[in-house]
Amino acid sequence: MNALDLLTQGDAVTRLVAWVLLTMSVIAWMVILYKTVLLHVAQRDLAACKDSLMLAHDWRELHTQWTALDAWQLFVGLLHATQTKASGALAASASAEDQLTRQLRDALYRVRARLQFGQDALATIGATAPFVGLLGTVWGIFHALSQLAGAGQYTLDKVAQPVGEALVMTAAGLAVAIPAVMAYNLLGRRLTRLETELQALVFDLRSLSPASNKV
């Protein structure tokens, strides 16, 4: 039994499990490809933005450079946070330094949310796909043995074929889960390094911002 047979043959439960595994696999690979490109671009642009921060003559020049360097506009929001004034009487009553800290914190959360997008999906697929495949295997074996019982035939060759076909579901579940788990771990390591560099950049922005230097 091949993958196409799983999707087109068997009873409703078998087809449903097969389609669920296929959907999981498509989602996982889409997330893997997207996040691989995202983190590569983010690492490159973050390094360029850090370099320009030390070389720019003023904030206007820095904003122009970051707009050009930040291809996916991941980090420009951090620069905007240093220039944004708090709205609302209560927020505006805080000191300029506290307002700057709050603005940078919120901007950092937004950047991290974009960078972490898809990690939960990979973790969920990696954790659940084997069990979905196992469900398909258990149901396939039960369904096959029920049919054999109705036919009254219990020879080894009659049992081995449907059981072997049902075990394909377990293999399919593992084939979906293993790339998702590996990608989650590898991308997670890159994400951790990137977030460390990002926090250092936020610290530099805060220390260099005019608001932090007000007495």
C-alpha positions in Angstrom: 0.0 0.0 0.0 1.4 3.4 -1.0 0.6 6.9 0.1 -2.0 7.3 -2.6 -3.8 4.2 -1.5 -4.0 5.5 2.0 -5.7 8.6 0.8 -8.1 6.9 -1.6 -8.8 3.4 -0.2 -9.9 2.0 3.1 -12.7 3.1 5.2 -13.6 6.6 6.4 -11.3 6.5 9.5 -8.3 5.3 7.5 -8.7 8.1 4.9 -9.3 10.7 7.6 -6.1 9.8 9.4 -4.2 9.7 6.1 -5.5 13.2 5.2 -4.7 14.5 8.7 -1.1 13.3 8.4 -0.8 14.8 4.9 -2.1 18.1 6.1 0.4 18.0 9.1 3.3 17.3 6.7 2.4 20.2 4.4 2.0 22.6 7.3 5.3 21.5 8.8 7.3 21.9 5.6 5.8 25.2 4.9 6.7 26.5 8.4 10.2 25.0 8.1 10.9 26.7 4.7 9.4 30.0 5.9 11.3 30.1 9.2 14.6 29.0 7.5 14.4 32.0 5.2 13.1 34.3 8.0 15.9 33.5 10.4 18.5 33.8 7.7 17.3 37.2 6.6 16.9 38.3 10.2 20.4 37.3 11.1 21.9 39.1 8.1 19.8 42.3 8.6 20.4 42.4 12.4 24.1 42.3 11.9 23.9 45.1 9.4 21.7 47.2 11.6 24.1 46.8 14.6 27.0 48.0 12.4 25.0 51.0 11.2 24.1 51.9 14.7 27.7 52.5 15.6 28.5 54.4 12.4 25.5 56.7 11.9 25.9 60.4 12.7 22.4 61.0 13.9 19.0 59.3 14.3 17.6 60.5 11.0 20.5 59.0 9.1 20.2 55.8 11.2 16.5 55.6 10.4 17.2 55.9 6.7 19.9 53.2 6.8 17.8 50.8 8.8 14.8 51.2 6.4 17.1 50.2 3.6 18.9 47.4 5.4 15.9 45.8 7.2 14.4 43.9 4.2 11.4 42.4 6.1 11.1 45.5 8.4 11.7 43.4 11.5 13.8 45.8 13.5 12.8 49.3 12.3 10.0 49.2 15.0 12.7 49.2 17.6 14.1 52.4 16.2 10.6 53.9 16.1 10.1 53.0 19.8 13.0 55.3 20.7 11.3 58.2 19.0 7.6 57.6 20.1 6.1 59.5 22.9 3.7 57.9 25.3 0.0 58.6 24.7 -2.5 59.0 27.6 -2.1 61.1 30.7 -1.1 58.2 33.0 1.6 56.9 30.6 2.9 60.3 29.8 3.3 61.1 33.5 6.2 58.6 33.7 9.7 59.8 33.3 11.2 59.9 29.8 13.5 57.0 30.7 10.6 54.8 31.9 8.6 55.6 28.8 11.6 54.6 26.6 12.0 51.4 28.5 8.3 50.5 28.1 8.3 51.4 24.4 11.4 49.3 23.7 9.9 46.4 25.7 6.7 46.4 23.7 8.6 46.7 20.4 10.9 43.8 21.4 7.9 41.6 22.2 6.5 42.3 18.7 9.8 41.4 17.0 10.1 38.2 19.1 6.5 37.2 18.2 7.4 37.5 14.5 10.6 35.5 14.9 8.9 32.8 17.0 6.0 32.3 14.6 5.5 28.7 13.7 7.5 27.2 16.6 4.3 26.1 18.4 3.0 24.4 15.2 6.3 22.4 14.7 6.2 21.3 18.4 2.6 20.3 18.1 3.0 18.3 14.9 6.2 16.7 16.2 4.4 15.6 19.4 1.1 14.4 17.9 1.9 13.0 14.5 3.2 9.6 15.8 0.0 9.1 17.8 -2.2 10.0 14.8 -0.3 7.4 12.8 -0.6 4.9 15.6 -4.3 5.5 15.7 -4.5 4.7 12.0 -2.5 1.5 12.6 -4.7 0.3 15.5 -7.8 1.0 13.5 -6.4 -0.6 10.4 -5.5 -3.8 12.3 -8.9 -3.9 14.0 -10.7 -3.4 10.7 -8.6 -6.0 8.9 -9.1 -8.6 11.6 -12.8 -7.9 11.8 -13.1 -8.6 8.0 -11.1 -11.8 8.4 -13.3 -12.9 11.3 -16.3 -12.5 9.1 -14.7 -14.5 6.3 -13.6 -17.2 8.7 -10.0 -17.2 7.4 -7.0 -17.0 9.7 -4.1 -18.2 7.6 -0.8 -16.3 8.1 -0.8 -14.9 4.6 -4.3 -13.5 5.0 -3.4 -11.8 8.3 0.1 -10.5 7.4 -1.0 -8.4 4.4 -3.6 -6.2 6.1 -1.5 -5.9 9.3 1.5 -4.9 7.2 -0.6 -2.3 5.4 -1.9 -0.9 8.7 1.6 -0.5 10.0 2.3 1.9 7.1 0.3 4.5 9.1 2.8 4.3 12.0 5.6 4.9 9.5 3.8 7.8 8.0 3.3 9.4 11.4 7.0 9.1 12.1 7.8 10.5 8.7 5.8 13.6 9.5 7.0 13.9 13.1 10.8 13.5 12.7 11.4 16.5 10.3 9.1 18.7 12.5 11.0 17.8 15.7 14.4 18.2 14.1 13.4 21.6 12.6 12.0 22.7 15.9 15.3 22.0 17.7 17.6 23.4 15.0 15.5 26.5 14.4 15.1 27.0 18.1 18.9 27.2 18.6 19.2 29.8 15.9 16.3 31.7 17.4 17.9 31.7 20.8 21.2 33.1 19.4 19.3 35.7 17.4 17.2 36.8 20.4 20.4 37.2 22.5 21.8 39.5 19.8 18.5 41.3 19.6 18.5 42.0 23.3 22.0 43.5 23.0 20.8 45.7 20.2 17.9 47.0 22.4 20.3 47.7 25.2 22.4 49.8 22.8 19.4 51.7 21.5 18.3 52.5 25.0 21.7 53.7 26.1 22.2 55.8 23.0 18.7 57.3 22.9 18.5 61.0 23.9 15.6 60.1 26.2 17.8 58.0 28.4 20.3 60.8 28.7 17.8 63.3 30.1 18.5 64.3 33.6 
